């Protein structure tokens, strides 16, 4: 969760967001699912100190580790954060791999969304991003679980299969669509509330 320190600070001050994972376009023909995985990580931190002048927020996590983050200047409600407030964080990550019809064009697309809490609402935040790549399989190394893909503009890149059993479902020359989605949602609550 370290890479989300700035977002955590934003959430602590009410830059509220609602994470969203968008569904595939229903007008597309149904591709064959050949792999996928997802995970959710949750955590909590208690506010130990807030320095409005320097914008430093000191937090202690569930394991007792204390760390300080700097709240970005875009965070407008830092003054509402109080010592003892509890920050709840939920991080979700998903990867889906679909087999597309032969000849589907290579492409890459990225979407991101974020939302902020409205004035008077309880502080919360969420953001999500989705990256979709359509590429052709050039090589499969079952020993190392690596797949070489040729994407847009003929560029090749290598990825490692999270589940090696999925390599049996594809072959060199297949066109795949890999969709990676991640979302983080953060909320602030008073001690003793749930």
Residue frames relative to the residue before (quaternion, step in Angstrom):
aa qw qx qy qz dx dy dz
X 1.0000 0.0000 0.0000 0.0000 0.00 0.00 0.00
X 0.4081 0.7367 -0.4608 0.2800 3.58 1.21 -0.08
X 0.6682 0.5106 -0.3212 0.4355 3.60 0.92 -0.82
X 0.6837 0.4540 -0.2897 0.4925 3.58 1.24 -0.16
X 0.2683 0.7978 -0.5057 0.1893 3.60 1.20 0.37
X 0.6673 0.4918 -0.3137 0.4630 3.60 0.87 -0.87
X 0.6595 0.4893 -0.3135 0.4769 3.57 0.96 -0.80
X 0.6001 0.5504 -0.3529 0.4609 3.57 1.06 -0.72
X 0.6533 0.4970 -0.3129 0.4778 3.56 0.94 -0.85
X 0.6306 0.5309 -0.3332 0.4576 3.57 0.97 -0.82
X 0.6672 0.4991 -0.3097 0.4580 3.54 0.90 -0.88
X 0.6226 0.5618 -0.3413 0.4246 3.51 0.96 -0.83
X 0.7570 0.3564 -0.1941 0.5121 3.54 1.14 -0.54
X 0.6801 -0.5639 0.2818 0.3742 3.52 1.14 0.42
X 0.4133 0.6641 -0.5229 0.3386 3.59 1.05 0.48
X 0.0365 -0.8930 0.4485 0.0001 3.54 0.88 1.08
X 0.0281 -0.8012 0.5965 -0.0383 3.50 -0.97 0.92
X 0.2516 -0.7337 0.6042 0.1825 3.52 -1.23 0.39
X 0.3446 -0.7517 0.5244 0.2030 3.56 -0.52 1.17
X 0.0103 -0.7969 0.6040 -0.0022 3.53 -1.03 0.77
X 0.1607 -0.7381 0.6471 0.1028 3.52 -1.04 0.83
X 0.2832 -0.7987 0.5106 0.1458 3.55 -0.43 1.22
X 0.4350 -0.6871 0.5227 0.2559 3.53 -1.09 0.78
X 0.6150 -0.5357 0.4205 0.3974 3.55 -1.24 0.38
X 0.6109 -0.5495 0.4292 0.3751 3.55 -1.22 0.55
X 0.4005 -0.7524 0.4638 0.2416 3.63 -0.56 1.11
X 0.5948 0.5788 -0.3735 0.4145 3.60 1.19 -0.33
X 0.5644 0.5866 -0.3921 0.4285 3.59 1.25 -0.28
X 0.4989 -0.6200 0.4932 0.3514 3.58 -1.08 0.65
X 0.5741 -0.6287 0.4072 0.3307 3.54 -1.07 0.77
X 0.2579 -0.7654 0.5688 0.1554 3.59 -0.60 1.09
X 0.5178 -0.6097 0.4939 0.3409 3.55 -1.30 0.26
X 0.3526 -0.7330 0.5466 0.1991 3.58 -0.73 1.08
X 0.0602 -0.8237 0.5638 0.0077 3.61 -0.70 1.07
X 0.8165 -0.0306 0.0055 0.5765 3.59 1.21 0.03
X 0.2099 0.7749 -0.5841 0.1198 3.49 -1.29 0.27
X 0.0060 0.7735 -0.6338 -0.0028 3.50 -1.29 0.40
X 0.0102 -0.7840 0.6191 0.0441 3.54 -1.26 0.31
X 0.0341 -0.7805 0.6237 0.0257 3.50 -1.25 0.45
X 0.1613 -0.7520 0.6321 0.0945 3.51 -1.28 0.55
X 0.0811 -0.7719 0.6302 0.0205 3.54 -0.97 0.94
X 0.0740 -0.7929 0.6036 0.0392 3.56 -0.89 0.91
X 0.0373 0.7950 -0.6047 0.0312 3.53 -1.19 0.52
X 0.2178 -0.7564 0.6059 0.1156 3.51 -1.31 0.34
X 0.0252 -0.7752 0.6308 0.0231 3.56 -1.17 0.60
X 0.2849 -0.7469 0.5787 0.1614 3.54 -1.11 0.74
X 0.4464 -0.6885 0.5082 0.2616 3.55 -0.93 0.95
X 0.1927 -0.7959 0.5693 0.0729 3.56 -0.78 1.10
X 0.7940 -0.0694 0.0804 0.5986 3.59 1.09 -0.74
X 0.0945 -0.7537 0.6479 0.0562 3.54 -1.24 0.63
X 0.0779 -0.7758 0.6259 0.0180 3.58 -0.73 1.10
X 0.2903 -0.8004 0.5017 0.1531 3.57 -0.20 1.29
X 0.6270 0.5573 -0.3465 0.4198 3.62 1.03 -0.70
X 0.7807 0.2966 -0.1592 0.5265 3.60 0.90 -0.90
X 0.3694 -0.7518 0.4516 0.3073 3.57 1.37 -0.27
X 0.3964 0.6956 -0.4914 0.3428 3.60 1.15 0.61
X 0.0816 -0.7631 0.6407 0.0253 3.56 -1.02 0.94
X 0.1773 -0.7827 0.5916 0.0775 3.57 -0.73 1.10
X 0.0765 -0.8096 0.5808 -0.0367 3.54 -0.81 1.16
X 0.1642 -0.7361 0.6427 0.1349 3.55 -1.28 0.48
X 0.3034 -0.7757 0.5265 0.1702 3.58 -0.76 1.05
X 0.7586 -0.3975 0.2739 0.4376 3.58 -1.35 0.03
X 0.6881 0.4715 -0.2770 0.4769 3.59 1.13 -0.63
X 0.5812 -0.6156 0.3602 0.3918 3.60 1.27 0.05
X 0.4890 0.6505 -0.4427 0.3765 3.59 1.26 0.09
X 0.2030 -0.7784 0.5870 0.0913 3.55 -0.89 1.01
X 0.0667 0.7849 -0.6116 0.0734 3.55 -0.96 0.88
X 0.2972 -0.7442 0.5755 0.1631 3.54 -1.25 0.51
X 0.1076 -0.7729 0.6237 0.0448 3.53 -1.01 0.90
X 0.3640 -0.6908 0.5723 0.2506 3.55 -1.28 0.36
X 0.3500 -0.7415 0.5377 0.1962 3.56 -0.71 1.10
X 0.4865 -0.6779 0.4802 0.2705 3.54 -0.81 1.07
X 0.5813 -0.6110 0.4149 0.3416 3.61 -1.10 0.68
X 0.5715 0.5902 -0.3851 0.4204 3.60 1.19 -0.32
X 0.5706 0.5688 -0.3839 0.4511 3.58 1.24 -0.30
X 0.2107 -0.8386 0.4981 0.0653 3.53 -0.42 1.27
X 0.7556 0.4011 -0.2012 0.4771 3.62 1.12 -0.48
X 0.1778 0.8175 -0.5261 0.1528 3.58 1.07 0.65
X 0.6405 0.5582 -0.3236 0.4165 3.57 1.04 -0.76
X 0.6301 0.5365 -0.3406 0.4462 3.63 1.22 -0.21
X 0.5586 0.5963 -0.3907 0.4240 3.58 1.25 -0.22
X 0.1169 -0.8081 0.5771 0.0176 3.57 -0.89 0.99
X 0.5843 -0.5373 0.4713 0.3846 3.54 -1.26 0.55
X 0.7549 0.3368 -0.2844 0.4856 3.55 -0.91 0.99
X 0.5006 0.6314 -0.4404 0.3960 3.60 1.21 -0.33
X 0.2853 -0.7500 0.5753 0.1587 3.55 -1.12 0.72
X 0.1970 -0.7673 0.6042 0.0860 3.53 -0.90 1.01
X 0.1492 -0.7800 0.6055 0.0522 3.56 -0.73 1.15
X 0.0789 -0.7972 0.5985 0.0041 3.56 -0.90 0.99
X 0.0213 -0.7620 0.6471 0.0150 3.56 -1.07 0.84
X 0.0827 -0.7863 0.6123 0.0032 3.56 -0.77 1.11
X 0.0541 -0.7908 0.6096 0.0003 3.56 -0.88 1.01
X 0.0377 -0.7760 0.6294 -0.0143 3.52 -1.09 0.84
X 0.0427 0.7983 -0.5988 0.0482 3.57 -0.93 0.88
X 0.0920 -0.7527 0.6497 0.0525 3.53 -1.17 0.74
X 0.0353 -0.7755 0.6302 -0.0089 3.57 -0.92 0.98
X 0.0951 -0.7792 0.6183 0.0391 3.57 -0.96 0.92
X 0.0552 -0.7993 0.5979 -0.0241 3.53 -0.72 1.18
X 0.3693 -0.6882 0.5821 0.2262 3.55 -1.17 0.73
X 0.1738 -0.7998 0.5709 0.0651 3.59 -0.74 1.10
X 0.6489 -0.5039 0.3768 0.4278 3.59 -1.22 0.27
X 0.6030 -0.5503 0.4294 0.3862 3.58 -1.13 0.63
X 0.7860 0.3288 -0.2493 0.4603 3.55 -1.06 0.79
X 0.4206 0.6816 -0.4958 0.3358 3.62 1.22 -0.01
X 0.4648 -0.7168 0.4394 0.2776 3.61 -0.79 0.95
X 0.5154 -0.6229 0.4948 0.3187 3.54 -1.12 0.75
X 0.1196 0.7908 -0.5923 0.0976 3.56 -1.05 0.75
X 0.1272 -0.7434 0.6440 0.1280 3.51 -1.35 0.16
X 0.0066 0.7883 -0.6131 0.0504 3.55 -0.98 0.90
X 0.0705 -0.7870 0.6124 0.0267 3.55 -1.03 0.83
X 0.0621 -0.7672 0.6383 0.0075 3.54 -1.03 0.89
X 0.0006 -0.7772 0.6291 0.0124 3.54 -1.14 0.62
X 0.0359 -0.7887 0.6128 0.0329 3.55 -1.14 0.58
X 0.0214 0.7653 -0.6429 0.0207 3.50 -1.23 0.58
X 0.0921 -0.7812 0.6168 0.0296 3.54 -1.18 0.54
X 0.2239 -0.7735 0.5751 0.1443 3.58 -1.14 0.50
X 0.5731 -0.5852 0.4470 0.3595 3.53 -1.20 0.57
X 0.4478 -0.6707 0.5243 0.2734 3.52 -1.08 0.74
X 0.6418 -0.5109 0.3832 0.4246 3.61 -1.15 0.49
X 0.7923 0.2869 -0.2395 0.4823 3.54 -0.93 0.96
X 0.5958 0.5582 -0.3678 0.4451 3.59 1.21 -0.35
X 0.5766 -0.5649 0.4363 0.3976 3.55 -1.19 0.44
X 0.5680 -0.6238 0.4094 0.3473 3.60 -0.98 0.80
X 0.2433 0.7236 -0.6199 0.1816 3.54 -0.94 0.99
X 0.0852 -0.7910 0.6050 0.0320 3.55 -1.24 0.41
X 0.0577 0.7770 -0.6267 0.0112 3.54 -1.24 0.45
X 0.0157 0.7722 -0.6350 0.0165 3.53 -1.17 0.61
X 0.0250 -0.7935 0.6074 0.0283 3.54 -1.14 0.54
X 0.0664 -0.7653 0.6363 0.0710 3.50 -1.29 0.39
X 0.0951 -0.7731 0.6258 0.0417 3.51 -1.19 0.67
X 0.0798 -0.7710 0.6316 0.0186 3.54 -0.95 0.98
X 0.0608 -0.7938 0.6052 -0.0012 3.56 -0.81 1.05
X 0.0483 -0.7894 0.6117 -0.0174 3.55 -0.83 1.07
X 0.1317 -0.7427 0.6512 0.0836 3.56 -0.97 0.91
X 0.1190 0.8041 -0.5624 0.1516 3.57 -0.63 1.15
X 0.4186 -0.6816 0.5439 0.2538 3.54 -1.32 0.38
X 0.4355 -0.6877 0.5143 0.2702 3.57 -0.96 0.87
X 0.1925 -0.7962 0.5682 0.0784 3.57 -0.75 1.11
X 0.7989 -0.0426 0.0653 0.5964 3.59 1.07 -0.74
X 0.1367 -0.7559 0.6352 0.0799 3.53 -1.24 0.62
X 0.0942 -0.7745 0.6245 0.0340 3.58 -0.77 1.05
X 0.2305 -0.8198 0.5108 0.1178 3.57 -0.05 1.30
X 0.5949 0.5805 -0.3697 0.4153 3.62 1.12 -0.53
X 0.7828 0.2845 -0.1529 0.5318 3.59 0.97 -0.83
X 0.4177 -0.7338 0.4323 0.3166 3.59 1.36 -0.09
X 0.4810 0.6585 -0.4332 0.3839 3.59 1.19 0.58
X 0.1466 -0.7557 0.6348 0.0661 3.52 -1.21 0.77
X 0.2317 -0.7427 0.6105 0.1483 3.57 -0.95 0.89
X 0.1096 -0.8047 0.5834 0.0063 3.53 -0.81 1.11
X 0.2303 -0.7258 0.6267 0.1652 3.56 -1.19 0.62
X 0.1239 -0.8293 0.5446 0.0169 3.53 -0.54 1.23
X 0.8191 -0.2051 0.1669 0.5091 3.55 -1.20 -0.55
X 0.8298 0.1800 -0.1715 0.4996 3.55 -1.17 0.71
X 0.6075 -0.6145 0.3383 0.3726 3.59 1.17 0.51
X 0.4370 0.7023 -0.4593 0.3238 3.59 1.22 0.22
X 0.2539 -0.7632 0.5786 0.1351 3.55 -1.01 0.90
X 0.0345 0.7716 -0.6345 0.0279 3.53 -1.18 0.67
X 0.3622 -0.7396 0.5372 0.1820 3.53 -1.21 0.56
X 0.0560 -0.7723 0.6322 0.0268 3.56 -1.09 0.79
X 0.3420 -0.7138 0.5683 0.2250 3.54 -1.22 0.49
X 0.4338 -0.6978 0.5103 0.2539 3.56 -0.86 1.00
X 0.4087 -0.7065 0.5220 0.2477 3.58 -0.85 0.97
X 0.7647 0.1780 -0.1041 0.6105 3.57 1.13 -0.69
X 0.3422 -0.7879 0.4741 0.1930 3.61 -0.15 1.25
X 0.5706 0.6008 -0.3885 0.4031 3.63 1.11 -0.51
X 0.6075 0.5744 -0.3535 0.4195 3.60 1.14 -0.56
X 0.5460 0.6220 -0.4029 0.3908 3.60 1.18 -0.38
X 0.6017 0.5634 -0.3526 0.4429 3.60 1.18 -0.48
X 0.6564 0.5411 -0.3003 0.4314 3.60 1.22 -0.41
X 0.7460 0.3214 -0.1893 0.5517 3.60 1.28 -0.18
X 0.1607 -0.7691 0.6093 0.1072 3.55 -1.34 0.29
X 0.6637 -0.4636 0.3871 0.4414 3.55 -1.30 0.26
X 0.7485 0.3530 -0.2952 0.4775 3.56 -0.94 0.97
X 0.5436 0.6071 -0.4063 0.4133 3.61 1.21 -0.33
X 0.3074 -0.7082 0.6032 0.2003 3.54 -1.22 0.62
X 0.0596 -0.8095 0.5840 -0.0068 3.56 -0.78 1.05
X 0.2279 -0.7180 0.6367 0.1650 3.50 -1.29 0.52
X 0.1091 -0.7825 0.6125 0.0260 3.55 -0.71 1.15
X 0.0542 -0.7922 0.6078 -0.0014 3.56 -0.72 1.10
X 0.0864 -0.7838 0.6150 -0.0026 3.53 -0.72 1.19
X 0.0054 -0.7971 0.6026 -0.0381 3.56 -0.74 1.08
X 0.0453 0.7678 -0.6391 0.0009 3.52 -1.06 0.77
X 0.0338 -0.7901 0.6116 -0.0247 3.53 -1.10 0.78
X 0.0845 -0.7680 0.6325 0.0548 3.54 -1.14 0.68
X 0.0660 -0.7727 0.6312 0.0152 3.55 -1.00 0.90
X 0.0547 -0.8020 0.5940 -0.0330 3.54 -0.89 1.01
X 0.0191 0.7874 -0.6161 0.0106 3.55 -1.02 0.79
X 0.2915 -0.7293 0.5951 0.1704 3.53 -1.26 0.51
X 0.0138 0.7941 -0.6069 0.0298 3.55 -0.93 0.91
X 0.5417 -0.6041 0.4789 0.3350 3.52 -1.27 0.46
X 0.6182 -0.5432 0.4006 0.4029 3.62 -1.14 0.56
X 0.7974 0.2981 -0.2372 0.4681 3.55 -1.06 0.81
X 0.6362 0.4961 -0.3504 0.4758 3.60 1.20 -0.17
X 0.1734 -0.7737 0.6006 0.1029 3.56 -1.18 0.45
